[in-house]
Amino acid sequence: METIGNLIHSLKEAVAPSPRVEKLLAELTVEEKCNLLAGKDFWRTYPVERLNIPQVKVTDGPNGARGDSFTAGQFANAFPAGIALAATWDEELIYKVGKALGQEVRSKSAQVLLAPTVNMHRTPLNGRNFECYSEDPYLTGKLATAYINGVQSEGVGATVKHFVCNDSEFQRDSINVELGERAFREIYLAPFQMAVRDADPWCIMSSYNKVRGLHAAENPYTLQKVLRDDWGFNGLVMSDWFGVKSVEDSVKAGNDLEMPGPTRFRGEKLIKALQEGKITIEEINTSVRRVLQLIERSGKFENPEEPPEEYLDSAENKLINRMAAAEAIVLVKNENDALPMHKESLKSVAIVGVNAKESVIMGGGSATVKTKYIVSPYEGITSVLGPDVEVTYERGTYMHKFLPTMQNIKTRDGQAGYRVEIYNSKELPALGHPASDAKIMTDTRVMLTDAHMENVEVGKVSARLTTTFTPQVSGDHEFSLISIGLTKLYVNNELVVDNWTDQKYGGFFFGWGSTEEKGKINLKAGETYDILVEYSIGDEFQPMLRFGCLEPTDPHVIEKAAAAAAKTDAAIVFVGTNNEWETEGYDRDFIELPCQQNELVEAVAAANKNTIVVINSGGPVTMPWLDKVAGVLLAWYPGQEAGNAIADVLFGKTAPCGRLPQTFPVRLEDNPAFVNYPGENGKVHYGEGIFIGYRWYDKKKIKPFLPFGYGLSYTTFDYTSMKLDKAKLSPTSTLKVSVDVTNSGKVASKEVVQVYVRDVQSRLIRPDKELKGFTKVFLNPGETKTVEVTLDKYALGYYDDKISKFVAEEEGDLVTVPITRFNKNPNWKDAVAADLNRIHGFHSGLHKRAISVPAINEQFSYIANVGAGSPAQTFQLIVDTGSSNTWFGANTAYIPTSTSKSTGTVSVSYGSGSFSGNEYTDTVNIGALVLTGQSIGVATSSTGFSGVDGILGVGPTDLTQGTVSNANTVPTVVDTAYSEGKISSKVLGVYFQPTTAQQSQNGELTLGGADTSKYTGTLTYTSLTTTSPASYYWGINLSIKYGSTSISSTIPGIISGAALDNNTGLVKIPSSSYSNLQTISFVIAGRSFTLTPTQYIIPQSEVTLYGGTPGSYYSYIGDNGAADGLDFILGQKFLENYYSVFDTTNKR
């Protein structure tokens, strides 16, 4: 096993504060600083006019830049939802979408886009499943990276959200997420980490939920330890809207900006906390500096004005939008090549379903935008079919979750919409009282702040909304109200809906709204009725309400749809969900299609054997009618070019090339989170651990309805000549997987090549396969291309929570999944992945960690993971070139097994440490090496070491410092490997990676030889000293020069002997000498080995990690005090810079 540091760890250099930022920071008053740490309003940061500090404007959201209004502002363009973008599996295309969205941001005079959303598809019921990319962290991270790089190429910033574990909407503002560190690091943090490493986003948004007991907005482990310390993120952290729950704690944790404004927890409250000593000015300055850096990065200092918002009408971006929507479509079924449809063979077509005309293009919540146009599927299809094909439309069912928003309404003076009169008072004034402001609005799902009312404080709002309504049919009409705040609805002065007297929480409006209250009244068609809605904000904080009306419905819509389908050549049925069934604020209750849509498909399919079903959804749905229809397209929420994109695929202009980014289960009960969702008593336990999505279905041998990565095509593809460019993948290299892909069909199309890795000998439980590479390639019929996918060190890694590091196994299998071959497989749901080849990974691995050593302070040592017994028990042993025994400490839970054999007792002293106990022989595993008769010591008492399980000595057999009762009977692992025929010579190669600031070190033991890839030049051999007690060490003769001076002339009494021992204590160097430090030359066997001061001095940034005192200087080489006949120790700092080979047989 190889430790490769923090596997997806990438420390970025801190952004050097600019002179302008530092000057402003010095000039700001405390009050101004505290004001800067919260928004001015819903979308803008706080300006400081005195110092010409401008405001920065942010805008939602992932699939469009809405601007500063939900319903009453400027138009915006709606692109496909996150899951649809992920279904393209196309990084280049996602980059183009991101770039287009960056332009959209600029058109709204904003500088930061609140996107992308990279939370995981843990459960298919998540209300924001549509907004997230995938159940796989690698796919999510790669596509998010492309998206961010595209957005930021336009000079505006991206905001990766929601950090972290905001994976459902159930009690999202308070739910406490409990999960293990492996799942945390490998699954939920991984896409954020990839984005930070590979895209350098300007901002991160903290989530609403708690993580291990602390709100994410004030969680120092996630915001400071993980995000900044481990990953080196240097941008700004902002809260989700109203997500800050504390004053000083959120700032101290690293949450720089409270949004929105006006502030609830910063400003005067933060000043008070400073005065009371609960926070320091330095901690406040840290966040203020980041706010100022964001302003500077955005260019607002140079361009402080905010022009009016504009609608961006770009032909190029429309094409990108359409292409993304089309390439996201997944072909689920295509029986007898029913698709593509050929209009030349059609005389009549039935189009069925509400979604065909109402155009479900996006999910609900903050991801919504106000579009200037929407191409409905009906419009897209009819434009292709033209006048020569007869088209019949039937709605087939009713799709509303809540009563539809009101249509056919006019103000009393004839304007479309309704009149809002708003008052600057929580108490609703009497009728006739003059309003503070008034506006005409059209959408009856309204945020009153959208109206940009003047002379009104947000927290002191009441209103009257008046309009007239003319019914289309007679009968009972049902009206409804949902609100944040108190509402009543009157029809001709008759109270019909009371959502004021006894209001209940319901989750609407981002999770803060009421349930839907309803009331009925009988109305006559053609008559005009007065509608009045009264509103008061009450004790709430945002004025939002929705009023709807359902006219009498037709009970025979399904029968009419089936009848229409029976008379046509083909039927296209549109089913799915919409932005009320899938939205921010609440989760779905089921994965079945709502509102009798399954019955609709069954009826139409029974009437017309050539029935094609198109599904709009933001996540998995069941399809109980699948065997009865000719074809199925999954179109997701495709954005405003929906109709064009769907028509492109239906009629073959674009061949379907989407692949599922999420597994579709046969039933809800099969999904990994079923038992642990949604949570109880305020917490949710991620009990499935790392096994989310396909990892779960694979491991549990549960057959999904549609597997991850699945998607058919209008053509077929063949894979041949699969190979790797090398057999071994090291931490510093990459590995190329190549395969020849041939379009063996008759239609030009794109194929997605997916590469998975399987760990065949993991010490910890691992998934059966993990996606670690993919690419998309276009092929004409008959064309063959060699496709390459590059894997790096991250491809083999997993998180070992025992050692708090990412590690990689020595070897694993590589798998490709040419899923489109399912197209011609009659049993397509049973098709499985194909093995490609095996990767050989790294040698037995080492990693650094801090341990406590009495008398020599704290030092960093190299650790090997060693297994002992059958079944193997895993231990972390210090690799020590200065000792020879393999032993486990007294606190180690070694339990003798069937392979253990007692051979007596043993005692050893190690300077200030010692152990005594029992000796065994047992099976020992080091990486891929299995030793069946290794001698080990198991202490009954031990001193001097903590934080590790023992010592892995790799010196000569008779090597020790102190007394060993039976030293010569305790062979090293090198001796045992040689005697058991596992290696051909008793030679050990040792590689320690040179340290750089804040970099986790790695190492490698090579038993039986040297790893030539770890050094350049030739090896220089020198004989070991043999004079006792120097034989206890790898002792050698050498001469030393410090600068141009022989070290023996400056340190009286020193001799030329030196020990090669990596586990030495710190040597402190006087501060007065530091500025004059010189190069040290070690002359060994006539060859000079030099160390410059930067090579032998521990960096100041790491001093405390090694247990030193800040401001002091230390090394890991130095004077040994003439002990044991050896006067100098060539310790860790020497061995890190020069590869070492220890040849026991030849004593050299």
Secondary structure, 3 states (H helix, E strand, C coil): CEECCCCCCCCCCCCCCCHHHHHHHHHCCHHHHHHHCEECCCCEECCEHHHCECCCEEECCCCCCCCCCCCCCCCECCCCCHHHHHHHCCHHHHHHHHHHHHHHHHHCCCCEECCCECCCCCCCCCCCHHHCCCCCHHHHHHHHHHHHHHHHCCCCEEEEEEECCCCCCCCCCCCEEECCHHHHHHHHCHHHHHHHHHHCCCEEEECCCEECCEEHHHCHHHHHHHHHHHCCCCCEEEECCCCCCCCHHHHHHCCCEECCCCCCCCCHHHHHHHHCCCCCHHHHHHHHHHHHHHHHHCCCCCCCCCCCCCCCCCHHHHHHHHHHHHHHCEEEEEHHHCCCCCHHHCCEEEEECHHHHHCCCCCECCCCCCECCCCCHHHHHHHHHCCCCEEEEECCCCCCCCCCECCCEECCCCCECEEEEEECCCCCCCCCCCCCEEEEECCCEEEHHHHCCCCCCCCCCEEEEEEEECCCCCEEEEEEEEEECEEEEEECCEEEEEECCCCCECCHHHHCCECCEEEEEEECCCCCEEEEEEEECCCCCCCEEEEEEECCCCCCHHHHHHHHHHCCCEEEEEEECCCCCCECCECCCCCCCCCCHHHHHHHHHHHCCCEEEEEECCCCCCCCCHHHCCEEEECCCCCCCHHHHHHHHHCCCCCCCCCCCCCECCCHHHCCCCCCCCCECCEEECCCCCCCCHHHHHHHCCCCCECCCCCECCCCEEEEEEEECCCECCCCCCEEEEEEEEECCCCCEEEEEEEEEEECCCCCCCCCCEEEEEEEEEECCCCEEEEEEEECHHHHEEEECCCCEEEECCEEEEEECCHHHHHHCCCHHHCCCEEEEEEECCCCEEEEEEEECCCCCEEEEEEEEEEECCCCEEEEEEEECCCCCEEECCCCCCCCCCCCEEEEEEEEEECCEEEEEEEEEEEEEECCEEEEEEEEEEEEEEECCECCCEEEECCCCCCCCCCECCHHHCCCHHHHHHHCCCCCCCEEEEEECCCCCCCCCEEEEEECECCHHHCCCCCCCCCCCCCCCHHHCCEEECEEEECCEEHHHHCCCCCCEEEECCCCCCEEECHHHHCCCCCEEEEECCEEEEECHHHHECCHHHCHHHCCCCCCEEECCEECCCHHHCCEEECHHHHCCCCEEEECCCCC
